[in-house]
Amino acid sequence: MPASQPRSRARDRNNVLNRAEFLSLNQPLKGNQESRSSGRKQSGQPGAAGAQNSNPKERRQSQQLPEEDCMQLNPSFKGIAFNSLLAIDICMSKRLGVCANRASSWGGARSMINLLGITGHGIPWIAGTLICLVKSSTLAGQEVLMNLLLALLLDIMIVAGLQKLAKRKGPYDINPGLLDYLTMDTYAFPAGHASRAAMLSKFFLNHLVLAIPLRILLVLWALCVGFSRVMIGRHHITDVLSGFVFGYLQFRLVELIWMSSNTCQMLISIW
């Protein structure tokens, strides 16, 4: 061990880098180290302060963005169910539109289906009610006819208003006819023919004495009028079903505001 120490000292002496003129290259000055460390501390402090100031905003964004993404990418169960039912409705309505055009599978029966739809149109029923009202000579008959006229006018206005709000188009691109434009029945939801047929059938069943076969035929007529609109491609299935519901509600509304015989006579005298 004592012999090895002089040898290591001799090596250190012979090493060129251990000379005084080369010490600055091997060992950096303390002032430089202190200035560098202080510069790092000063440059690090604004960054830390900025990071602290920006942390609340970044946290808010990080908390908000995933929620928005979840709302867009993960729709609710109600939305999925509604879109699925809507797709099924459109698909089934297009399949049942067998008379949508001449090239359809039942294209030859289109004229007959259109004739069946005309029996549920508002203009022929209003015209027929007015003719019967002019020829009627009994107070009971005039009372029923006046309230029927009121029900028909309410049906046209309510259906036209709902169609303007919904603005739903039919499964096929079919232009409305002249009678449809007169009654403002230009959109699909709800089906005006279906609501009118349901309202009329319920009205006649409630205020006319009919035999059982006529009652059955009246209900079948309302159903055929409603679904004939699906066959010619003017309405979806849900449009027709909702039309039946609105027709029943319109009947209940007419029953609530039923005009008495005196009121009907006063209106007839004014007219």
Residue pairs with C-beta under 8 A, 6 or more apart in sequence:
12 18
16 22
17 25
17 26
89 236
89 237
89 238
90 171
90 236
92 237
93 171
93 230
93 235
93 236
93 237
94 171
94 172
94 233
96 227
96 230
96 231
96 237
97 104
97 171
97 172
97 230
97 231
97 232
97 233
98 104
98 105
98 106
98 231
99 106
99 107
99 109
99 110
99 113
99 231
99 232
99 233
100 171
100 172
100 174
100 231
100 232
100 233
101 107
101 110
101 172
101 233
102 110
104 110
106 113
106 231
110 232
113 228
113 231
113 232
114 232
116 224
116 225
116 228
117 193
117 225
117 228
117 229
117 232
118 124
118 179
119 221
119 225
120 193
120 194
120 196
120 197
120 200
120 222
120 225
120 226
121 179
121 183
121 193
121 196
122 152
122 155
122 156
122 179
122 183
122 185
122 192
122 196
123 179
123 182
123 183
125 152
125 196
125 200
126 149
126 152
126 153
129 145
129 148
129 149
129 152
130 149
132 141
132 145
133 142
133 145
133 146
133 149
133 268
136 142
136 145
139 261
139 264
139 265
140 261
142 261
142 264
142 265
142 268
143 259
143 260
143 261
143 264
144 207
146 259
146 264
146 267
146 268
147 254
147 258
147 259
147 264
148 203
150 254
150 257
150 259
151 199
151 200
151 203
151 250
151 251
151 254
152 196
154 250
154 253
154 254
155 192
155 195
155 196
155 199
155 247
155 250
156 183
156 184
156 192
158 195
158 246
158 250
159 185
159 190
159 192
159 195
159 196
159 243
159 246
160 183
160 184
160 185
160 192
162 189
162 190
162 246
163 184
163 185
163 186
163 187
163 188
163 189
163 190
163 192
164 184
164 187
166 187
166 188
166 189
166 190
167 187
168 187
168 188
168 189
168 236
168 239
169 187
169 188
170 188
170 233
170 234
170 235
170 236
170 239
171 188
171 233
171 235
171 236
172 233
172 234
174 232
174 233
174 234
176 185
176 186
176 234
180 186
183 192
185 192
185 193
188 234
188 235
188 236
188 239
189 235
189 236
189 238
189 239
189 242
190 239
190 242
190 243
190 245
190 246
191 226
191 229
191 234
191 235
191 239
191 240
191 242
191 243
192 243
193 225
193 226
193 228
193 229
193 243
194 222
194 225
194 226
194 229
194 235
194 239
194 240
194 241
194 242
194 243
194 244
194 247
195 243
195 244
195 246
195 247
195 250
196 247
197 221
197 222
197 225
197 226
197 247
198 222
198 226
198 243
198 244
198 245
198 246
198 247
198 248
198 251
199 247
199 248
199 250
199 251
199 254
200 222
200 247
201 218
201 219
201 221
201 222
202 247
202 248
202 251
203 251
203 254
204 210
204 218
205 215
205 218
205 219
206 251
206 255
210 218
222 244
226 240
226 243
226 244
227 240
229 235
229 239
229 240
230 236
230 237
230 240
235 243
259 267
